[in-house]
Amino acid sequence: MSQINTKLWTKNFIILSLINFFMTLIFFLLNATITLYSIQEFNASTGEAGIIAGIFIIGSLLGRLFTGRLVQTKKILMTSLLFFILTTLLYFVHFNIGFLILSRFLNGITLGIITTVVSTVVVLNLPASRKGEGISYFAISTALATGIGPFIGLNMSQNANLNMIFIFSLILGIINVVIGIFVKFSVTNKATIKKEKGLKVSDFIEPKAIPIGIIMFIMAFCFSGIVSYLNVYALELGLIEAASFFFMIYTVFVLISRPFTGRLMDKKGANIIIYPALIVYGAGMLFLGSASSSAILLLAGALVALGFGNISSISQALAISLAEPHRVGLATATFFIFYDLGNGFGPSILGLLIPATGYDGLYVTLGFIVLATLFLYYLLYGRKERKIQN
């Protein structure tokens, strides 16, 4: 195979990775601050604040559902990038809680469309022999945003006017439009996706990606407990300064491990990564639940990164590899639908458990859930991997 056919770091790949990074960063930035904003600016109750936070996920899900079955074109990408800017401007209209909920919903739809299109086009342009490695590199943009987004959001909410968060999101949206102009959609992108007649469930999701999607739902559900409640837990422990570095440690260890795990998957399959990653992720949660010092808290961050950080990228590569070429868009959308469901429902459900478990008990419980997923993964995919590869 020629060098051209196996090249990963093309101009398209870099631009699309940047767009994905900025969109994911905006998601986590807003997710970490919107409840505080709604309470301070609109005197929202905790229940209303939860709806304002969660409606974004519902919008994102709808965007993914209807985008996965479409031919991915530059027109769809640029239109959705422009609409993202318009819906971000709605945050500056201080009307009432209902209007804020509508704004969040519309903003979520545009983000779901953009990230689905971007992820699909990236995958379609990756060489088959390096797909796992390519997705791991691309997923670094998500991992970086996952760590940096809450960090920036929490710092801005403490040291600046909350409207600055919306201004920052708007600036990133404008940058995405500018760099999106330079993305090229090859004929191959259009030719590899077929339109299918009829209206069936399989027109909106890829059934072959559902088993690994279920695993991803559980992993994201557990991880949402860290994103949503880590700062409150750290305040309780008197480790708030260490907590501010938790996501930075997470990001560093994801960056270190992702390239190696992606290449290993291409050569050996997903099982060799997923089984150890589940154990490490579970251990990280258990350490987090028993943290008594900054060192243990940051060690938990490193373990969670090596676990969840690699499960997410390898699971995405796996979901896509199981689908037919013309259904890559649907497989991508299906994967992220389960990912979004875990992130969306996790905080509210886990919030109901905290009065009974405490924060430490919550993380210990989540650690055992992650470890129990070893058996579920074996049933849903692990035992079938050799047969599927052959």
N, C-alpha and C positions, 0 to 999 in steps of 0.2 A: 504494500500500500504506500502511496506517495506521501511526501511530507505535507502536501496541501490537504490531503484527505484526513490526515491525523492531527492537524493543528487545532489546538483548543483556544488559545488566546488571540482570537480574531478581533477586529474592531467592533463587530456586532456583539460578540460575547461580552466585551468590556462595557459597552454602552448599556446593554440590557441588564448586566449585573449591577451597574450604577443605578439604573431606574428601580430595580428590585430593592436595592439597599435603601434608597430614599423613601420608597413607598412603605417598606416594612418599618423603617425608623419612625415615620410619621404615625403609623399604626400604634406602635408601642409608646411613643411619645404622648399621644393623645390618650391612650388607654390608661397610662399611669397618672394622668392629671385631670381628666374630664369630670370625674366624680367630685373632686375638690372644687373645680370651677363651677359646676352646677349647684353645689351647696352654697358657695359663697355669693355667686351672682344672682341666683334665682331662688334662694332659700329652699332648694329641693330637699325632700325627705330622703332617707337612705334608700328607700324603695324606688323612688323616682330617679335617683342618681344611678341605681343599678340598671334601670331601663335605659337611661341615656347612654350608659357604657355598653350595654349588651345589644342595643338596636343596630349598632355599627356592624356587629358580627352577622346579624340577620341580613343586612343589606349586602355585605360581602358574599354571603352564601348564595343569595339570589343572583348576584353578578356572576359568580362562578358557574352556577347551574345553567344559565342561558348562554354563557360564552364558550363552555367546553365543547359544544357540538357545532360551533361556527367555524368557518374557514378563517384562520388567523391572518388578518391583513393589516397593513400599515394604517389604513383608514380607521379601522377599529381602535388601534392603539392610540393614534393621535387624537381622535375624537374623545376617547375616554380620558386622556391626559388633560385635555382642555376642560372637560366637564368636571374633572377633579378640582381644578382651579376655581371654577364657578361655585361648586358646592362648598369649597373651603371658605370662600368669601361670605357664605351664609352665616358662618360662625360670628361674624362681626355685626350681624343684625340682632340686637337684644330685644326680641319681641316677647316671647314667653317660653315656658318649658316645652309646650307642644311643638313650637317651631324649632326648638333646639333638637328635639327628638327626630323631627322630619329631616333636619339638616344632617344629623348623624347618619340616618338611614340612607339618604342619597349619597353622602360621602362614602359610605361603606360599599355601596353598589359599584361606584367608579373604581375603588381600590380593588375589589374582587375581580373586575374585568381586566384591569391593567396587569395585575400580578399573574393572572391565568394566561393572558396572551404572551407576556414576557417569558414565563416559564416554559410554555409550549414551544415557542420559536427557538429558544435556547436548546431545548432537548432535540428538536428536529434537525438542528445544525451540528450536533455533536457526532463525531465519528463513532460507529458502532463499537469498535474495539476499546474505546476509552470513555464510554458513556458514564459508567460509575464514577470515574475520576473527574470527568467534566461536571457532572451534577454536584459532586462534593465541592469543587472549586466554586461553582455558581452559588451553592448553598452557604458558602462563607459570607456572602453578602447578607443573607438572612440572619446568620448567626451574629455578625457584627452589629446589625441593627437591633437585634434582640437584646444585646448587652448595652449598646450605646443609647438607644431610645429612652428607656426608663431612667438612665443616669442623667441625660440632658433634661428630661422632663421634670424630674424631682428637683434638680438644681435650679431650673428656671422658675418653678413654682415657689421655691423658697427665696429666691434672690431677685425676681423680676415680676412685672405685671403679667397676669395670666394671659392677657391678650397677646403678649410677645410670643407665646407658644403657637398661636394661630398665625401670626406674621411669619414666624420661622417655617411653619408647615407650608404656607403660601409660597414663600421663596423657593423651597425645595420643589414644590409643584411646578413653578415656572422653569426652574433648571431642567426638570424632566422633559418639559415640552421642547426646550431648546435642543437638548442632546438627542431627544427622540427623533428629531428631523433627520439625523444622520444614520438612523437604523435602516438597513436594507432588508427587504423581504424577498427572498429568492423564489423562483418559480416552483422549486422543490417544496417549499412550505405549502403552497396551494395545491399541489398535485397529490400530496400524501394524505390529505384529509378528505374523505368522501362524505357527501351528504346522504343521509339515509331517510327513506320515506317512513311516514307513520309517526305516531307520537307514543313512545313507550318509555318505561323507566330507563332502559338502556340508551335512550337518546340523550339523557342528561347525566348519567353516571356510567362508569365502566365497571361492570360486575367483577371482572378479574382483579380489580384494585381494591375491592371492598375488604377482603381479609386483612391485608396489610394496613388498610385505612382504619380498621377497628383497633389494631395495635397502636397506630398513631394517635387515635382519639384518646386512649388511656394515657399515653405518654404526655400528650399536650395537656390533658386534664390535670395530671399530677404537677406538671411544670407551672401551670397557671397559679398554683398555690404559692409558688416562690415569687412570681412576678407581682401578685396581688398583696401578699401579706408579709413578705420578708422584712420590710422596713418597720412594720409594727412589732414583729417578733424581735427584731434586733433592738428596738427601743426598750422592750421589756427586759432584754438580757443586758442592756447597757453596752451594746456592741454596735451602735449606730454608725460609728466611723468606719468600722470594718465592713459593714453592710454596703457602704457606698462603693467599696472596691469589689464586692462580690461579682457583679456582672462584668467588671473588667477582667477579673481572673477567669471567669467563664469564657469570655471572648478570646483571651490569649490561648487557652488550652484547646478551644475549638480550632483556632487557626493553626496550631501546631499539629493536631491530629488528623484533620480532614483530608489533606492530600494523600496521606499514607493509607487511610481506610478506604478511600475511593479506588485507588489502584488495586488494593487487596481484594476488594469486591469483584472487580473486573476479572481477576485471575482465579479467585477461589470461591466466589459466590457470597451471598449475604449472610449466611449462618455464622461464618467465622468472625463476623463483626457484631452481629445482633446479640448473640448469646452472651459474650463477655460484656458488651455495652449495657445490657439489662442488669447484669450483676453489679457493675460499677455504678450505674445510675441509682439502683436501689440502695447501695452502700452510701452514696452521697446523701440521699434523703435521710438515712438513719443517722449519719454524722450530723446533719443539719438539725435533726430533732433532739440531739444530745449535746449541741454546741454549748461549751462553757467558756470558750476563749476565742479571740480573733483568729488564731491559727486554725482551730477546728472549723470555724465558719468558712474560712477561705479554702481550706482543704475540701470541704463539702462543695464549694463552687467549682473547684477543679474536677472533682469526680462527676458532678452533674454534667459538666461540659463534655467530658470524655464519654459519658453515657448518653444522655439525651441529645447532645450536640451531634453525635454520630448516628444515633438511631434515626433522627429526623432526615438526614441527608441520604442515608442508605435506604430507608424506607421509601423515600421519594423515587430514587433510582429503581428500586425494585418494583414499585407500582407501575412505573412507566414501561419497564422491560417486559412486564407480563402482558401488556396490551399490544394489539395489532398496530402497525405504523399509522394507519388512518384514524386511530382512536387515541392517539397520544394526548390530544387536547382534553378529551374526556377523562383519561386516566389522571392527568395533571389536576384537573378540576376536582375529581373525586378525592384524590389525596388531600388537597387543601380544604375541601369541605369537612372531612373528618378532623383535620388539624384545627380548623376554625371552631368546630363544635366543641372540641375539648377546651380550647382557650376561652370560648364564649360562656359555656355552662359551668366551667370549673369554679370560678370565683364565687358565684352565688350559691352553689351547692356546698362548697367547702366552707363558706361563711356560716352556713347553718350548723356545721359540725364543730366549729371552733369553741362555742360555749361548753360543749361536752368534753372535748379532747384537750383544749388549750392548743397553743401554737406548736409546742414541742410534740405533743401527742399527735397532732395533725400530720406533721412531717414523718414521724415514725410510722404512722398508718399508711401514708402514701409510699413510704419505702417498701413496706411489705406488699402493697398492691403491685408495685413495679416488679418485685421479685416473683410474685405469683404469675405475672404476665409471661414469664419464661415458659410455663406449661401451655398457656394459651397460644403463644407464638408457635410452639412446636406443633400443636394441633392444626392451626390455621395455615401454616406455611412450612415451618422448619423441616418436618418429616417428609415433605413433598419436594424439597428443593432439587435433589439429585435427579428425581424422575422428570421434573419440569425442564431441567437443563438438558437432559438427554433427549 
